[in-house]
Amino acid sequence: MTDTEHQAVLNDAMNDRMRAALHKVWGEQGLAPVQRGSVALMTQEFRAAVATGSP
């Protein structure tokens, strides 16, 4: 197997995994899970603090 063929196989496998993960996320209803310490959670906490005027 050449390097080009090997890279093509790896790319296909990575694309399949990404596609499966995206289908899982897109297929689920409701709020997306938020991981503690993530940028999304810190942004939500910051916006809530600003909105309420709390330090």
C-alpha positions as CSV (number, residue, x, y, z in Angstrom):
1,M,0.0,0.0,0.0
2,T,1.4,3.4,-1.0
3,D,1.5,6.4,1.2
4,T,-1.3,8.0,-0.8
5,E,-3.5,4.9,-0.5
6,H,-2.8,4.7,3.2
7,Q,-3.7,8.4,3.7
8,A,-6.9,7.9,1.8
9,V,-7.9,5.0,4.1
10,L,-7.1,7.1,7.2
11,N,-9.1,10.0,5.8
12,D,-12.1,7.9,5.1
13,A,-12.0,6.4,8.6
14,M,-11.7,9.8,10.2
15,N,-14.6,11.1,8.1
16,D,-16.8,8.1,9.0
17,R,-16.1,8.7,12.7
18,M,-16.8,12.4,12.4
19,R,-20.0,11.8,10.4
20,A,-21.3,9.3,13.0
21,A,-20.6,11.8,15.9
22,L,-22.3,14.6,14.0
23,H,-25.4,12.4,13.2
24,K,-25.6,11.5,16.9
25,V,-25.5,15.2,18.0
26,W,-27.9,16.4,15.3
27,G,-30.3,13.5,15.9
28,E,-30.7,14.2,19.6
29,Q,-33.3,16.8,20.7
30,G,-32.9,19.2,23.6
31,L,-30.0,21.1,25.0
32,A,-26.5,20.1,24.0
33,P,-24.4,18.7,26.9
34,V,-22.0,21.2,28.3
35,Q,-18.7,20.1,29.9
36,R,-17.6,21.8,33.1
37,G,-14.8,24.3,32.4
38,S,-15.6,24.5,28.7
39,V,-15.7,27.8,26.8
40,A,-19.4,27.4,26.2
41,L,-20.2,27.0,29.9
42,M,-17.9,29.8,31.0
43,T,-19.5,32.1,28.4
44,Q,-23.0,31.2,29.7
45,E,-21.9,31.8,33.3
46,F,-20.4,35.2,32.3
47,R,-23.5,36.3,30.5
48,A,-25.7,35.2,33.4
49,A,-23.5,37.2,35.8
50,V,-23.6,40.3,33.6
51,A,-27.3,40.0,33.2
52,T,-27.9,39.8,37.0
53,G,-25.2,42.4,37.8
54,S,-23.6,40.0,40.2
55,P,-19.8,40.0,40.6
